[in-house]
Amino acid sequence: MSVKWEKQEGNEGLLTVTVEAAEVDKALDQAFKKVVKQINVPGFRKGKMPRNVFEKMYGVEALYQDALEIVINSSYPVALDEAGIEPVDYPEIAGTENFAKGADFTYTATVTVKPEPKLGEYKGLEVTKQSAEVTDEEVQSLIDAQLAKKAELEIKEDEAIVEGDTAVIDFEGFVGEEAFEGGKGEDYALEIGSGSFIPGFEEQLVGAKTGETKDVLVTFPEEYHAAELAGKEAKFVVTVKEVKTKVLPDLTDEFAKEMDPEVETVEALRTKLKETTLANKEADSEATLRDELVEKAAANAEVEIPQGMINTEVDRMVQEFGQRLQMQGMNLDLYYQFSGQNEEALRTQMAEEAANRVRVSLVLEAIGQAESIEVSEEDINTEVEKMSAQFGMSNDQILTALGGTKILENDLRTQKTVEFLVDNAKISN
């Protein structure tokens, strides 16, 4: 087999492949063995018709399509390796009309290859690292949130509603003078400030007392789910039947231990919450810094991204999205029903992010090559050991699940490349 690769404009090139006559005839033999099992001819058992009889009845050309697939499927991957190219989309094959028994077969494949970014500035990029300070107020907010979960509701006899109270109400909604469907409720417990009702509704109940009836005027949002009410003004007649306020438990050492069995006192709880929050903020700050450096390096590069690569990334994103939905007890079909979208709309929505993901990936790969960033066998073994401990699997099981070390090697090279960007950046605080 002979192979010729000619790079053309953009990300395309022409791969010319010539397969020897012996391989063509071998493919015809394989095609005959496949086809003969599928035909019934009087006088012959199924699959036992001689080759010469078949060709006399149907012509050798009847085998060409199957033989073509065999030849191209076997020769194309080998040709790619010999030419040293990496396709990113299905090729456009031409020259199949020249396929014939007993003759060399030459075909061409128009191949879209992985683009080579023209790198811009990626060393000395200037970024500001986010502050990772934790205030006492933030710690208190975390404690208050836990106290609120244990709060009990106490009836307020003759006091006005304030934000945070729960009002038990009867209500009925009207557009003009006409009551609308779904606008009536009884003994509804509404936490004021929760934002669970139409914007503006809850705020108008502040100051009301038990036994009071008042008109609440609102405007339904333009995007309201009931189209007949979207954008319309409405009046709700609301009767306050009961008002309850939250009574928080005392913050004691016992409560602190209930929140976190590893601490003994409230002060110890505050200290631990501050340390944990600080660690989380520092991790978030570091991640944001890395993301910003990667985005800047990618923005400084020039790269023409083939549509095929974007489509492939969108495929991956849709699959990931479907998996996340399954973890929530839903699937894509249900999502389309609830959201009013379809697959085409979802893919269009994801296209921009997919293009950016591809751009970032290509630029990081190019930086890694430019800086000769390598991943050692020791790096791979260390990562496998970490994964083995994390997932409770043997090293061999991890490698089997990953399909070898290639994916792991690429991920580690990307991580090292990002580290390189960080090490060579101008970081201010």
N, C-alpha and C positions, 0 to 999 in steps of 0.2 A: 504494500500500500504506500502511495506517495501522497504527501500533504504540502500544500502551499498556502501561506497566509499573507494577505495583502491588507494593510491598514488603510481605511478610507477616512473621509471627513467625520468629525464628531466622534461618536463612540461605536461606530460600525466598521466592519471589515468583511472581506470576502475570503472564505475558507474553501479551497478547491481540493477535493479528495478523489483519488483514483484507486479503485479496488480491482485487483487482478481477476481475470476470467475464472480462475480456479475457485476463488471465493464466491463469485457470482453463482457458479454451478453448484457449489456446496449449499448455498442459500436456497437454490431451486429445489435441491433434494430435500432440505428441511421443510420447505413450503409444501412439497408434494405429500410428505408424510403427515402433515397437518390436515391438508385439504381432503386427502383420500378417505380419512376417517369420517368425513361429514357427508359423503355422497352415497346414494344407493343406486346401483346399476344391476339390472337383471343379469343373472349368470355369474355374478361375483358376490362373495360374502363382503359385508361392509368392511372397508379398510384393506381389502385384499386385491383390488384392481391393479394390474401391472402398470408400470409407468408408461410404457409405449402405447398401451391401449388408451390410457387417460389422455395422452397428448394427441392421439389420433382423433379421439372424440371431441375434446375441448380445446386443443391447441396448447402449446407450452405457455402462451401468453396468459392463460388462465391462472398461472402461478406467479405472474410478475408482481402483483400488488403485495402478496404475502412475502415474497422473496425480497422485494424492495425494503420493506419494513425491517426484515432481518438484517440486511446488509447495512442499512443506515443506522439502526440501533446499535449494531456491534462496532461499526467503523467510526461513527461520529465522536464518541467519548475518547477513543484512542487518538483521533486526529487532534482533538482539543489539547490533549496532553503533549503531543509532539510539537504542536504550534506554540505551546506555553501560554495559552489564553484562557480567561475565565469568563464564560458567558453569564449574562444576567437576565436573559429572556429566551424564549423558544426561538430557534433559528428559522429563517425562511429558506426552504430547500428548493433548488431549481436543477433542471437537467435530468429529471427522472424519466423523461421520454426516450433517453438514450439507453435505457436498461435493456439488455438482450442476452440470451443464452450464448455461452461460449465466447464472450467478448469482455474486454476490460470495461469497467463502468466508472465514468467520471461525473460527479455531481458537485454543485456549489452550495454553500450555506452562507447566507448573509447573517452575520453574528453580531449581536449587540454585546459589547464587552464592558467590564467594570471600568468606569471612568478614572482617569488619573488627575486628582485635584492639583491645581496650581496654588501652592501654599503661599499665604501672605504672612504677616507678622504673627508669630506664635510664642516667641520668647519675650520676656520683659513686659508682658501685658499688665496693665494697671487695674487693680481691683481694690475695693474697700471691704474689709471683713466686718460683718455685722457684730454688734455688741452682744455679749452673752451674759449680761448681768441679770440677777434675780433680786427683786425687791421684797421687803417684808410684806407689802400689800399683795403681791402676787401669791405668796405663800398663804396668806390669810384667806385669799379668794379660793384657793384649793381646799382649805379646811372648811370654809363656809359652804362650799358645794357639797361636801360630805355630810356636814351637819344638816343641810337642807333635805338630803335624802332620808334622814331619820326624823324629820320634823313631823309634828302632829298638828292637826287642824283643830282650832278652838273657835267656838261660835262667838261672834261679836254681837252683843245685844242691841246697842243703840249707837253704834259708831259708823262713820262713813267709810266707804270702800277706799282703800289705797292700793297702789301697785303692789302686787305680790299676794294680795288677798284672793280667796276663791269665792265667787258669787254664784249662788244657786238661783237660776233664773228661768222664767217662762218668757218666751218671745214669739212674735209673729211678724213676718216681713211683708211689706206692701210696695208695689211699684204703682205710683198714682194712688188710686183708691182700691186697687185690686190686689188681693193676697196672692202670692206666687207659690208654686209647688216647691216643697222642700224648705220653705222658709219658716216653719213653725217647730217649736220645741218646748218641752216641759221638763222641769227639774234638772236643767242642764247645769253641770258644775263647770264654771269657766274661771280659769286662773287669769287674773288681770295682769297683762304684760307678757303673756305667753306667745302672743301673735298667732293664735290658732283661729281667730275669726277674721273677718274682712277688715282691712286696714281702716283705722279710725273708730271701730266699734268699741273695743275694750276701753280706750281712753275716755270715752264719753260716759262710762259707768263710774269713773272715779268721782267720789264725793256723794254718790247715792247711798241710801240707807235701806235696811230691811223694811219691806212693805211699800216702798216707793215704786211708782210706775212712771217711766219717762220714754220719750221718743228719741231714738238714736238714728241720726241721718248719716248715710254712707253713700259712696259711689263704688259700684262694682268695678274691679280692674278690667281693662280692655281685653286682657287675655284670660278672663274668667272661663272656667271649664263649661259652664252652662251658657251657650251662645246667646240665648234669649235674654240673659241678664247682663251680658258683657257691656261695660261702659255706662250702664244705666244708674240713675239715682234711685235710692230706695229708703224707706222708713221702716225701722223696726220698733214695735211697741214692746217694751221690756219691763217686766215686773220682777223686782228683786225679792226673792222669797227668804233668802238666808245669806249671811255673810260669815265667812270663816277666815281666820288669820293663822299663819304658820307660827307655831311655837317651837323654836329650836331647842334641842337638848343642850345641856351645859357641856362646855369643853373641859372634860376632866381627863386625868391620866387613864382612867378605865376606857373612856371613849377613844383616846389615842391608841391604846392597845387593840381596841376593836378595829380601828382603821388599819393598823399595821402591827401584827403580832410580834414583830421584831423590835419594837420600841417599848419603853417602859413609862415614859412621861410625855407630856405635851411638848416640852422643850425639845426632847429628843425627836419627836415627830416633826416639829418645825425644821430642825436641823437636817433631818433626812430628806424631807420634801424639798428643801432648798438645794441640797446636793444633787438630788435626782433631776430637778428642774433645770439646774445649771448644766448638768451633763447632757440633757436633751437639747438645750438651747445651743450648746457648743457643737453638738453633732449636726444640728440643723444649719448652724452658721457655716460649718466646714463644708457641708453638702452644697449649700447655696453658693459658696465661693468657688467650688469646683465646677458647678454647673455654669456659672458666669464666665469662668475662664474658657471652658469648652465652647460655649456659645460665641465668645469673642473670636477664638481661633477659627471656628467654622465660618463666621461672618467675614473674616479677612481673607478667606480662600476663594478661589474661583473654581467652580465645578459644574459641569452640565450633567444633570441627573436623568438617566433614561426613564421613561414612563414605566417600563417593565419593573424596575427596582421599586418604584413607588407603589405599584400595584401589589407586588409581593409583600411589601411592608404593611400595606393596608390589610391584606389577607391575614397576616400575623396579628395585627391589632384587633381585627374582628374576632379572631379565634380567642385571643386573650380576654376580650370583652365578654364573649359568650361563656368562658370559663368562670369569670367573676360573677356573672349572673347566676350560673348554676350553684355557686357557693351560697347565694342568697335565696335559693329555692325558685329561681325563675329561669327562663330560657329566651333565646333571641326572638322566637315567634311571639311569645307573650309580651316582650319588650316592644316589638313593633306595634302590637295592638294598643298597648297602653300609651305609647309615646306618639302614635299617629305617624311614625316614620316607616320607611321600608329599607331594605338592604342598600339600595342605591343611594338613598339620602344619608344613611349612616356612613357609607364609604366616602361620599363626597365630604362629609363633615370631618372625617379622619385624614383626608388627603394631605392637608397642609402639615399636620404634625408628622405624618409618615415621611413626607419629603424632607423635613428637618431632621428626623431621625437618621435617614439615609445619608444626608449631608454630613452630619456629625460623625457617623460611623466611618465614612470614606476619608474625612479629614484626619481623624485620629489615627486611622490605619496609615495614611500617608506620612504623618508626623513620626509615627513609630518606625517606619522604614527609613525616613530621612535621618533619624537619630540613632539608627541601628539598635533599637530597643529589643532585647531578646528575653525569652522566658526559658529558664533552665529546667532540667529534669527535677532538680531539687525543689524549685518553685511549685511544680505540678504535684510532686509527692506531698509537699506540705499542705497544699490546698485540699488534696484528696483526703489526707488524714483529718483535717478540720471538718470536712463534709461528712466523713465517716462517723466522727464523734457526734456531730450535730444531728444526723438522721438515724443513728443506731444501725448502720449498715457496714458491711465489710468493704475494704478498698476495691475488691473485684466487683462487688455489686454496684458501687458508685460508678466505676468506669463502664460497666455494662449499661447502666441507666443513661450515662452520658453518650454512649456510642463511641467510646474511645477518649483520647485526650485532646482532640482537635478543638472542640468547643471551649474546653477549659483553658487551653493554651491561648486562644484568641481573647477570651475574657481577661485573663491575667495580663496579656500584652496591652489591652486597652487600659486596665487599671494602672499599669506602670507608665503608660503614656500620659495619663491624667496627672499622675504624681510628678512627672517631668514638667508639665505645665505649671504646677503649683510651685515646684522647687525653683523655677526660673521666672516666676512672676514678681511684680512689684506690688507688695501687699501693704496697704495702710489700714489703720484701725480707726 
